[in-house]
Amino acid sequence: MASRVFVTGLGVCASNGLGVPAFWESLRLGRSGIAPITRFDASSLRSRIAGEVRDFDARALLPAKVVKRTARFTQLALAAANEALAHAALPEGDARENAAVVLGTGVGGFDVLEEEHAVFLERGPGKFAPLTVPVIIPDIAAGVVAMETGCRGPNFACSSACATGATSIGTAFDLVRSGRCDVAVAGATESTISPFAVDGYCQLHALSTRNDEPARASRPFAADRDGFVIAEGAGVLVLESEAHATRRGARVLAELAGYGASADGHHLTAPDPASRGAVRAMRAALADARMAPEHVDVVNAHGTSTPLNDPLETRAIREVFGAHADRLMVHATKSMTGHALGAAAAIEAVASVLTLMHGVVHPTINLDAPDPACDLDYVAHRARRADVQAVLSNAFGFGGHNAVLAFRRVRG
């Protein structure tokens, strides 16, 4: 029989909170991290707002040598991994020798590529930073986390666009329960707040242009939503087999009980209009967790605030949960953090575990007037206390990638 898998540590860098305590306080209070872009002059762009991790000072948190040789997406990943490992109280040395690191990103070091390519065009070959290639490649965050933490088990990066965080955590979950490792550091990271990247999403007409009201711009399920708000960040979970966690007396935060994945096979950027892939992924996660739909109390929605995603996700939830959909609480973390792309689902996995730990369902902010096609209980405006036993966390990405995680509360 496959081993149960427990979450024993959390780490997060998000626009509305650096570190788990600050992040949770912001979620509970409905505090947005979205503001005007400060990383560069965005005055010429249609969307000039973002969820930057403003309190993040890599030089204060990480070794100087690491900071010098890494891009911001790797630095965010390492900071979150360090927090998660400390939270799990996982000893250094032999205890980490076979600990896996599955840490994905949707894009990688896009900002550094953009900067160094400009140098290449201006000054010619041989003039840009010689470490550019290893700094920008998507797997390097996982590699650096292993180097800096001593986790030397299976080590790789997953990339499935905005489903990356859930894909990474689900893949690590499979490694642990299959016995390939006892411990895994799992999650995702992203930092693509750069002129070319932001303008690229503008050209897709994917971003909100509510530039005068940054904190109110991310409006999942609202009738007047006009796109997502780009963000950065990282989320990391420490996963352990039940036997390993019991043996070392680890504090168990929640159980990761199921994982489901599917492909729409439909379009580069648009979801399947029939929501078939999303439905299959949710049903697969429930089946994997041996949960009936009525066992779920909360769905942490993909909830991007885009015209296409929100009603289609609502429809998918109704199809999966049937009459129970009207008893679900469905909330959107992105209403406060913005959309951290590849890191979003990992940040939301952290939020899902915190929901189970504290018995508090954070709100979906800015939901003043719901879209009539979005007719579920989205926990608008204010957090709600509840006896939460199980949470389903949805993630859907460009390319039709769908990944869903099922978390369960572990009693006493």
Secondary structure as the mmCIF struct_conf table of DSSP 4:
data_model
#
loop_
_struct_conf.conf_type_id
_struct_conf.id
_struct_conf.beg_label_comp_id
_struct_conf.beg_label_asym_id
_struct_conf.beg_label_seq_id
_struct_conf.end_label_comp_id
_struct_conf.end_label_asym_id
_struct_conf.end_label_seq_id
HELX_LH_PP_P HELX_LH_PP_P1 ALA A 2 ARG A 4
STRN STRN1 VAL A 5 ALA A 14
TURN_TY1_P TURN_TY1_P1 SER A 15 ASN A 16
STRN STRN2 GLY A 17 LEU A 18
BEND BEND1 GLY A 19 GLY A 19
HELX_RH_AL_P HELX_RH_AL_P1 VAL A 20 LEU A 29
TURN_TY1_P TURN_TY1_P2 GLY A 30 GLY A 30
STRN STRN3 ALA A 35 PRO A 36
BEND BEND2 ARG A 39 PHE A 40
TURN_TY1_P TURN_TY1_P3 SER A 43 SER A 44
BEND BEND3 LEU A 45 ARG A 46
STRN STRN4 ILE A 49 ALA A 50
STRN STRN5 GLY A 51 GLY A 51
TURN_TY1_P TURN_TY1_P4 ARG A 54 ASP A 55
HELX_RH_AL_P HELX_RH_AL_P2 ALA A 58 LEU A 61
BEND BEND4 LEU A 62 LEU A 62
HELX_RH_AL_P HELX_RH_AL_P3 ALA A 64 LYS A 68
TURN_TY1_P TURN_TY1_P5 ARG A 69 ARG A 69
HELX_RH_AL_P HELX_RH_AL_P4 ARG A 72 ALA A 88
TURN_TY1_P TURN_TY1_P6 ALA A 89 ALA A 89
HELX_LH_PP_P HELX_LH_PP_P2 LEU A 90 PRO A 91
BEND BEND5 GLU A 92 GLU A 92
HELX_RH_3T_P HELX_RH_3T_P1 GLY A 93 ARG A 96
TURN_TY1_P TURN_TY1_P7 GLU A 97 ASN A 98
STRN STRN6 ALA A 100 GLY A 104
BEND BEND6 GLY A 106 VAL A 107
BEND BEND7 GLY A 109 GLY A 109
HELX_RH_AL_P HELX_RH_AL_P5 PHE A 110 ARG A 123
TURN_TY1_P TURN_TY1_P8 PRO A 125 GLY A 126
BEND BEND8 PHE A 128 PHE A 128
TURN_TY1_P TURN_TY1_P9 PRO A 130 LEU A 131
HELX_RH_AL_P HELX_RH_AL_P6 THR A 132 ILE A 136
BEND BEND9 ILE A 137 ILE A 137
TURN_TY1_P TURN_TY1_P10 PRO A 138 ASP A 139
HELX_RH_AL_P HELX_RH_AL_P7 ILE A 140 THR A 149
BEND BEND10 GLY A 153 PRO A 154
STRN STRN7 ASN A 155 PHE A 156
HELX_RH_3T_P HELX_RH_3T_P2 ALA A 161 ALA A 163
HELX_RH_AL_P HELX_RH_AL_P8 THR A 164 ARG A 177
TURN_TY1_P TURN_TY1_P11 SER A 178 GLY A 179
BEND BEND11 ARG A 180 ARG A 180
BEND BEND12 ASP A 182 ASP A 182
STRN STRN8 VAL A 183 GLU A 190
BEND BEND13 SER A 194 SER A 194
HELX_RH_AL_P HELX_RH_AL_P9 PRO A 195 GLN A 203
TURN_TY1_P TURN_TY1_P12 LEU A 204 HIS A 205
STRN STRN9 LEU A 207 LEU A 207
TURN_TY1_P TURN_TY1_P13 ASN A 211 ASP A 212
HELX_RH_3T_P HELX_RH_3T_P3 PRO A 214 ARG A 216
TURN_TY1_P TURN_TY1_P14 PRO A 220 PHE A 221
STRN STRN10 ALA A 222 ALA A 222
TURN_TY1_P TURN_TY1_P15 ALA A 223 ASP A 224
STRN STRN11 PHE A 228 PHE A 228
STRN STRN12 ILE A 230 ALA A 231
STRN STRN13 GLY A 233 SER A 241
HELX_RH_AL_P HELX_RH_AL_P10 GLU A 242 ARG A 247
TURN_TY1_P TURN_TY1_P16 ARG A 248 GLY A 249
HELX_LH_PP_P HELX_LH_PP_P3 ALA A 250 VAL A 252
STRN STRN14 ALA A 254 ALA A 263
BEND BEND14 HIS A 266 HIS A 266
BEND BEND15 LEU A 268 ALA A 270
HELX_LH_PP_P HELX_LH_PP_P4 PRO A 271 ASP A 272
TURN_TY1_P TURN_TY1_P17 PRO A 273 ALA A 274
HELX_RH_AL_P HELX_RH_AL_P11 ARG A 276 ALA A 289
TURN_TY1_P TURN_TY1_P18 ARG A 290 ARG A 290
HELX_RH_3T_P HELX_RH_3T_P4 PRO A 293 HIS A 295
STRN STRN15 VAL A 298 ASN A 300
TURN_TY1_P TURN_TY1_P19 PRO A 307 LEU A 308
HELX_RH_AL_P HELX_RH_AL_P12 ASN A 309 PHE A 321
HELX_RH_3T_P HELX_RH_3T_P5 GLY A 322 ARG A 327
STRN STRN16 MET A 329 HIS A 331
TURN_TY1_P TURN_TY1_P20 THR A 333 THR A 333
HELX_RH_AL_P HELX_RH_AL_P13 LYS A 334 THR A 337
STRN STRN17 HIS A 339 HIS A 339
HELX_RH_3T_P HELX_RH_3T_P6 LEU A 341 ALA A 343
HELX_RH_AL_P HELX_RH_AL_P14 ALA A 344 HIS A 358
TURN_TY1_P TURN_TY1_P21 GLY A 359 GLY A 359
STRN STRN18 VAL A 360 VAL A 361
STRN STRN19 THR A 364 THR A 364
TURN_TY1_P TURN_TY1_P22 ILE A 365 ASN A 366
BEND BEND16 ASP A 368 ALA A 369
STRN STRN20 PRO A 370 PRO A 370
TURN_TY1_P TURN_TY1_P23 PRO A 372 ALA A 373
BEND BEND17 LEU A 376 LEU A 376
STRN STRN21 ALA A 380 ALA A 380
BEND BEND18 HIS A 381 ARG A 382
STRN STRN22 ARG A 384 ARG A 385
STRN STRN23 ALA A 390 GLY A 397
TURN_TY1_P TURN_TY1_P24 PHE A 398 GLY A 400
STRN STRN24 HIS A 401 ARG A 408
#
